Amino acid sequence: MNEYIEIINNRLYTYLDIKYPDIISEAMRYSVFAGGKRVRPALALLSTKALGSDFNKTIPFACALEMIHAYSLIHDDLPAMDNDDYRRGKLTNHKVYGEAVAILAGDALLNTAYEIMTDYALESVDINSLKAMSKIAKASGIDGMIGGQVVDILSDGKIIEKEILTYIHENKTAALIKAAMASGAIMAGADDEIVRQFELSGYYLGMAFQIKDDILDVEGNASELGKSIGSDAKNHKNTYVSLYGMERAKKDYEEFSSESVQILLRLSLYNNDIINYAESLLNRKS
């Protein structure tokens, strides 16, 4: 994956080469280049490649996905939300630049993401660009990531029904992963049914990804995770493990993981890079 990560990082550096004001440019880059795995942009590129198309046309959307993800983390870490001091083993954005600049850095990343996508769509005059942008926009908004975050905040410290936790995971985590795979398929020119299959695989991958996070918070290694173990329990957060127990969490994780991969295996893909990558994500330790 080093090749894909390097491609994504190089383009992100170009997009974030903002001359003024210096402080906002620095704060944006601080969080974008804080050591993320580039999961969502990589899935977008690999989805395009899996369908035999040139992934270069997907790069603007892949970078937009990463910026949207980074902005959401900056805002999640703020005192008004999760109030975290560390992210990926480094001080969170607001701890380095202050709350006001951190809020604006997140806003700037979100707006820059849409600038990148709209500029590409205008230049390419390609309906698929608009379709891909629409998928990403909906997954990022009130019917996706933001909706999941709102319900997560409202549920904080409360005993919630399992359906509410599913809603949170589906929207806060899985929505953007679904959008990454769907947008990659769209940019490859796939028909609606193939896009739906990629989106469905992304749903199961996203759910398994979140359950794995919940498991690692209990059984993981702090040095590998870049954060302390047991923080969810300490902060009384609702997780898959706290609501279902570890045994059920591991069982469902295996089922979701398998379904995500099986959907891709049933398709006539030009290569299995995306399957190999999905499996590496599911078997991760951090």
C-alpha positions in Angstrom: 0.0 0.0 0.0 3.0 2.3 0.3 2.6 3.3 -3.4 -1.0 4.4 -2.9 -0.3 6.2 0.4 2.5 8.1 -1.3 0.3 9.1 -4.2 -2.4 10.3 -1.8 0.0 12.1 0.5 1.7 13.9 -2.4 -1.6 15.2 -3.7 -2.7 16.2 -0.2 0.5 18.2 0.2 -0.3 20.0 -3.0 -3.9 20.7 -2.1 -2.9 22.0 1.4 -0.1 24.3 0.1 -1.9 27.3 1.5 0.2 30.4 1.7 -1.8 32.6 4.1 -2.9 32.6 6.9 0.0 30.5 8.0 -1.6 29.3 11.2 -4.6 27.7 9.5 -2.5 26.0 6.9 -0.3 24.6 9.6 -3.2 23.4 11.7 -4.8 21.7 8.7 -1.6 19.9 7.8 -1.0 18.9 11.4 -4.1 16.8 11.6 -4.0 15.5 8.0 -0.4 14.3 8.3 -0.7 13.1 11.9 -0.1 9.4 10.9 -3.5 8.3 9.6 -3.8 5.0 7.6 -5.5 6.6 4.6 -8.2 3.9 4.8 -10.9 5.8 3.0 -8.9 7.3 0.1 -7.1 3.9 -0.4 -10.5 2.1 -0.6 -11.6 4.7 -3.2 -8.6 4.2 -5.4 -8.6 0.4 -5.1 -12.3 0.3 -5.9 -11.7 2.1 -9.2 -8.7 -0.1 -9.9 -10.6 -3.3 -9.1 -13.0 -2.5 -12.0 -10.2 -2.1 -14.4 -10.2 1.7 -14.6 -7.4 4.4 -14.1 -7.5 5.4 -10.5 -6.0 8.8 -11.2 -9.4 10.3 -11.9 -10.4 9.2 -8.4 -7.5 10.9 -6.6 -9.4 14.3 -6.0 -12.3 12.4 -4.3 -9.9 10.2 -2.3 -8.2 13.3 -1.0 -11.5 14.9 -0.2 -12.5 11.9 1.8 -9.3 12.1 3.9 -9.9 15.8 4.5 -13.5 15.2 5.6 -12.3 12.4 7.9 -9.5 14.6 9.4 -12.0 17.5 10.0 -14.3 15.2 11.8 -11.5 14.0 14.1 -10.5 17.5 14.9 -14.0 18.4 16.0 -14.6 15.1 17.8 -11.6 15.8 20.0 -12.8 19.2 21.1 -13.7 19.8 24.8 -17.4 20.3 23.8 -17.4 16.8 22.3 -15.0 13.9 23.3 -12.5 16.2 25.0 -9.4 14.2 24.0 -5.9 15.3 24.6 -4.2 12.8 22.2 -4.9 11.4 18.8 -2.7 8.8 17.2 -0.1 9.3 19.9 0.1 13.1 19.3 -1.5 16.1 21.0 -4.9 16.8 19.5 -5.3 19.9 17.3 -6.9 22.1 19.9 -4.2 21.3 22.4 -1.6 22.6 19.9 -3.4 25.5 18.2 -6.2 26.3 20.6 -9.9 25.7 20.3 -10.7 28.5 17.9 -8.1 27.7 15.4 -8.9 23.9 15.7 -12.6 24.6 14.9 -11.6 26.8 11.9 -9.0 24.2 10.7 -11.8 21.6 10.7 -14.1 23.9 8.8 -11.4 24.7 6.3 -10.7 21.0 5.6 -14.4 20.4 5.0 -14.7 23.3 2.6 -11.5 22.5 0.8 -12.7 19.0 0.2 -15.8 20.3 -1.6 -13.7 22.8 -3.5 -11.5 20.0 -4.8 -14.4 17.9 -5.9 -16.4 20.7 -7.5 -13.3 22.0 -9.4 -12.6 18.5 -10.8 -16.3 18.0 -11.8 -16.3 21.4 -13.6 -13.1 20.6 -15.4 -14.0 17.0 -16.4 -17.7 17.8 -17.2 -18.4 14.2 -16.2 -21.7 13.2 -14.6 -19.8 10.5 -12.6 -17.9 13.2 -10.8 -21.1 14.7 -9.6 -22.5 11.3 -8.6 -19.3 10.5 -6.6 -19.5 13.9 -4.9 -23.1 13.4 -4.0 -22.3 10.0 -2.4 -19.6 11.6 -0.3 -21.7 14.6 0.6 -24.6 12.5 1.9 -22.3 10.2 3.8 -20.7 13.2 5.5 -23.9 15.0 6.4 -26.9 14.6 8.7 -27.9 11.3 7.1 -24.5 10.0 7.6 -21.4 10.9 9.7 -22.8 14.0 11.4 -26.1 12.3 12.2 -24.2 9.4 13.8 -22.1 11.9 15.8 -25.1 13.7 17.1 -26.8 10.5 18.3 -23.5 9.4 19.8 -23.3 12.7 21.8 -26.9 12.5 22.9 -26.3 8.9 24.1 -23.2 9.7 26.1 -23.4 8.4 29.6 -26.8 6.8 29.0 -28.0 3.2 28.7 -29.1 2.9 25.1 -30.9 0.3 23.0 -28.8 -1.8 20.7 -30.6 -0.3 17.7 -29.3 3.1 18.7 -25.7 1.8 18.8 -26.2 0.2 15.3 -27.4 3.6 14.0 -24.3 5.3 15.5 -21.9 2.8 14.0 -23.7 2.7 10.6 -23.5 6.5 10.3 -20.5 7.7 12.3 -18.1 5.0 10.9 -19.5 2.9 8.1 -21.1 5.7 6.0 -17.8 7.3 4.9 -16.3 3.8 4.2 -19.3 3.0 2.1 -19.0 6.3 0.2 -15.3 5.7 -0.4 -15.9 2.3 -2.1 -19.1 3.6 -3.9 -17.4 6.7 -5.2 -14.4 4.7 -6.5 -16.8 2.4 -8.4 -18.7 5.3 -9.8 -15.5 6.9 -11.1 -14.7 3.6 -12.8 -18.0 4.0 -14.7 -19.7 1.1 -13.0 -23.5 0.6 -13.3 -25.9 1.1 -10.4 -25.9 -2.6 -9.3 -22.1 -2.8 -9.2 -21.9 0.4 -7.2 -24.5 -1.0 -4.8 -22.4 -4.1 -4.3 -19.3 -2.0 -3.5 -21.4 0.1 -1.2 -22.8 -3.0 0.6 -19.3 -4.4 1.0 -18.2 -1.1 2.4 -21.1 -1.2 4.9 -20.0 -4.6 6.3 -16.4 -3.5 6.3 -17.2 -0.3 8.1 -19.2 -2.1 10.8 -16.5 -4.7 11.3 -13.9 -1.9 11.4 -15.8 -0.2 14.3 -16.4 -3.4 16.2 -12.6 -4.1 15.9 -11.9 -0.7 17.4 -14.2 -1.5 20.3 -12.5 -4.9 20.8 -9.0 -3.3 20.6 -10.0 -0.7 23.2 -10.3 -3.7 25.6 -7.7 -6.2 24.4 -5.3 -4.0 22.3 -1.8 -2.8 22.9 -1.5 0.8 24.0 1.8 1.4 22.2 0.4 0.0 19.0 -2.9 1.9 19.3 -1.3 5.2 20.1 -3.8 5.8 23.0 -4.6 4.3 26.4 -6.5 1.0 26.6 -9.9 1.0 28.3 -10.7 4.6 27.6 -14.2 3.7 26.4 -15.1 2.0 29.6 -13.5 4.8 31.7 -15.5 7.4 29.8 -18.7 5.2 30.1 -19.1 5.1 26.3 -21.5 2.8 24.6 -19.6 0.2 22.5 -20.3 -3.1 20.8 -18.4 -4.8 23.6 -20.3 -3.0 26.5 -23.7 -3.8 25.0 -23.2 -7.2 23.5 -20.2 -8.6 25.4 -16.9 -9.7 24.0 -17.9 -13.1 22.7 -20.8 -11.7 20.7 -18.6 -8.8 19.5 -16.0 -11.2 18.1 -18.6 -13.4 16.5 -20.3 -10.5 14.7 -17.0 -9.0 13.8 -16.1 -12.3 12.0 -19.5 -12.4 10.2 -19.4 -8.8 9.0 -15.7 -9.2 7.9 -16.6 -12.4 6.0 -19.6 -10.8 4.3 -17.6 -7.8 3.2 -15.0 -9.9 1.5 -17.5 -12.4 0.0 -19.4 -9.7 -1.8 -16.2 -8.6 -3.5 -15.2 -12.2 -4.3 -18.6 -12.7 -6.1 -17.8 -9.8 -8.5 -15.7 -10.1 -11.6 -12.9 -7.9 -10.5 -9.8 -7.2 -12.6 -7.5 -7.7 -9.5 -7.8 -8.6 -5.9 -5.9 -5.7 -4.4 -9.0 -4.3 -2.7 -9.8 -7.7 -1.2 -6.2 -8.1 0.1 -6.4 -4.5 1.6 -9.8 -5.1 3.2 -8.5 -8.3 4.9 -5.4 -6.4 6.1 -7.7 -3.7 7.7 -9.8 -6.4 9.4 -6.7 -8.1 10.8 -5.1 -4.9 12.1 -3.8 -4.4 15.6 -4.2 -0.7 15.7 
